[in-house]
Amino acid sequence: MISDTSAAPDPEHRANTWWRNGMVWMVISGPAVVVVAAIATAVIAYRGADTVLVETPSARHAVTTPGADTPAMQARNHAATAAPR
């Protein structure tokens, strides 16, 4: 006898397709969320980028008396120099 192999699959087999399994969607959604977050971070970084300084610091930018709002690198460099006598 020849069996008919063109018959529709049984309902148990159809219920086990990959898109009906919740674990598959959890595995797919993890990397998808990371990709979306990376793109959002890149857009935020691009839009909020600081302007590039084109002039180099010189002696006229030196701090004479460091105060509370003096940038750290300028205050530190000022503290490392000898006091005028």
Summary of the structure (lengths in Angstrom):
residues: 85
radius of gyration: 33.0
end to end distance: 113.6
largest distance: 113.6
contacts: 105
relative contact order: 0.05
helix: 53%
strand: 0%
